[in-house]
Amino acid sequence: MSLKFERYKADVKFYRELEQNTPEWHEARRGIVTASEVHKLLTSKGLVATNQTSRAYIAQLAAERITGRVEDTYQSYDMMRGSIEEPYAREAYKEHYGDVFEIGFMTRDFDGVKLGASPDGLTRGDAGGIEIKSRKPHVQVNAILTGQVPQSNMPQLQTIMLVGCLKWIDYVSFSNGMHLWVKRVYPDHHWQKNIIEAVKYAEGEINGIVSAYEHGTANLPLMEYIDHDEEPELIL
């Protein structure tokens, strides 16, 4: 299944040397919708969402544009485990399925609205990619027995393919000490059309918030930013 968005050029920008989770990586993602977060702009049926979750995410992106900074986020145990196990899963995929190379980030413009994605690997030559998920054993058992990619992961997978103009993406489900499970996913017109609509809607809302903030703070004093991670000076 292929998509035909004729009015969109395949103007993908690749940040090949950018390392994920570095300050430079966070800066490249600042203020734009990304594949890992796009689900916050969609309902469970894949439609454009206008709810508390979407409003909170839109406000977050607006704040990033206003301040020029990205706030630190809480890292759960599952998130830390995923970071640790990702290299093992990538090497296992290379050994049993095919070669992939790492890429830090990529973006694509849709009528001036930027959308970003950080795939866990891209293939060499046949327009594919991988997205790795580190799973608890019981989740891995269920994935293998059902043979289905969790619907909650579909927005991220479809966005990665949309941004990178990929023909497919392999969902790589890894659980330490268990069998590796890989499921190939192809572009879906319904998902990708709604993702574009959601991102454009979010862009309009973000611009409105930024404009209103600038107008509302025109005569207010701007406070100096204090980095609390640095040694504070004593104020006597």
N, C-alpha and C positions, 0 to 999 in steps of 0.2 A: 504494500500500500504506500503510495507516495502522495506528497502534498504539492499543490500548485498555487503558491502565493506569487503570481506573476509580477505584482507591483513591488515586491520586495526583492532587492538584490542580495545576493549571498555575500554581503559585506561583513564577514566575520573577522573580528580582531582577536588574535591569539596572543596571550601573555605567556609565552613558552617558558621563559626563565623565572617566572614568578613562583615562589615557594608558598604553598598554602599555609595559612595561619600565621604568617609573618606580618609586621606592620604595613609593609608595602602591599601585601595581598588584601588586607582590610581596607586600605586606602583605595585600591582599585574597585572594590565593591561598594564603597561608601555612597549611600543615597540612592542606590538603584535596586530594583527588584532582582532577586537571584533565584536560581532553580531550587535551592534547598528551602527557600522561604515562600515560594510562590503559592503554596497550598493555603496560606493564610488569606489569600485574595479570592479563593474559590470555595464554593459550597461542596458538600459531600457528593453531589451529583455533577461536579465540575463546572458549575455556572458561576458567574461573577457574584461575589459575596459583598454585601453591605451590612456587616455585623460588627460586634465588638472586637473580634479578632482582627478583621481586616482594617478597621479604623485604628487600632493600636499599632499595627505594622506600618500603616501609612504615616501615622504621627512619628514613628521611630525614624523612618526614612527622611521625613521633613526635617526632623531635629538634626540628623546627620549632615544635611545640606546647610542648615543654618549655622551649626557650630563648627563644621569642618572636622568633626571627630566621630569615632565609632565607640560606643560604650562597651565596656567589658561585659561579657555574658557568662552566666553560670555554666560550668562544665560538670555534667552529671557523670556518674560512674560508667554508664553505658556509652556516653560520648567519649570518655577517655579510653575505654576499652576499644572502641571503634578506631581511634587514632593509632593505638598500639598494634592492632591486628591487621590494619589495612595493608601494610607492606607484605605480610605473609600471604594474604589473600591474592594480592596482585601477582606475586611470584608463582603461586599455585595456578592461577589462570594462565600465565605465560607458559607454564610447563605442560598443561593439559589441553589448552584451547587455542592459544595464539598470542603473538607478541603484541604488546601495547607499550606506549611511552607516556610518561607523566606530563601533565600540563597544569600550570597554576590556575589559569582563569581564561575565559573567553567572553566576548560580548558581541551583540548584534543589534543594529538599529532597525526599528520598525516605525517609519514615518517620523523619525526624530526622537523616538522613545527607546531608551536603551534597556536591554535585558541581558543579564549575565548568568554564567554557569561555570562550575568548577567540576568537571568530570574527573573520575578517578583514573582514567586512562583513555587514550585514543589509539586506534589501530593504524598501522602503516599502509595506506594505499586503498583501503576499501570502505572508507567513510563510516566506520563504526566506532563504538566506544564501550566503556564499562562503567558501572556504578556499583560500588562495593558496600554491602551492609554486614556489619558484625552482629550476629544473632545469638541469643541465649539458646541452649539446647532444645527446649520445648518448642520454641518458635521455628527452629531449623527442622525439627521433625514434622511439624505441621506444613511447612513450605514444601518439603519433599513429598509428603503424602498427598497434598492437594494439587501440587504442580502449578500453583497460581501465584503470581506476583501480588503482594498486598496492594489493594486499591489506594491506600494512603501514600504509596510511593509513586503512583502514576504521574502526578503533576511534576515531580522532579525529573523523572525519566523523560517525559514528553518535552519539558523545557530544555533539557540538555540537547536532545535531538534537534529541537527547533532552533536553538541558538547556534549550534555547530553545523547545521545543515547535514546531519547524520542520517544514514539510511537505516540504521538499527543501533540498539544499545543492549548489551548483555547485563542483565541484573545478576550480580554475583553475591550469593548468600553464603557467608562463611561463619562457621562456629568451631571454635578451637577443639581439635581432636575428633571432629565429625566429618562426614562426607561433604565435599564442596558441591553446591547446587547452583547451576547457571540456567537462566531462562532468557531467551532472546525476545526483545520487545521492538515493535515497529511503530513508526509515526502514525498517529491517529488524528484525522482531520478535526473531529469534534473537540477533542482535548486542546489541540494547538490553537484552533480558532478562538476558543474561550480564554485561553491563556493570554493571547494577544489583546483581547478585549479587556481582560482584567488589568493587565499592565497599563494599558492606555487610560483606563478609568483611574487607576491609582496615580498615574502621572498628573492628571488634571487636578486631583485632590491635593497632591503634594505641592504643586505649584500654587494652589489657592492658599494653603496653610503658610507657605513661605512668604507670599505676598502680604497676607494679613499680619503676620508676625513683624515683617519689616515696617509696615505702616504703623502698627501698634507700639513699636519700640523706638520710633523716630526720635523722640525727645527724652528717652530714658538713658541713664548712665550704663555703660558697658563694663562689666566686672572682668578683671584679669583672671585668666584660667590658671588654677593652681594644680599642679600635678602631685597628687597625694602619695604617689609612689616614690617621689624624691624626698630627700631629707629636708624637712621644713626649717625655715629660719625662725629663730626665737624672736618673738616680738616683746620687747620690754616696755 
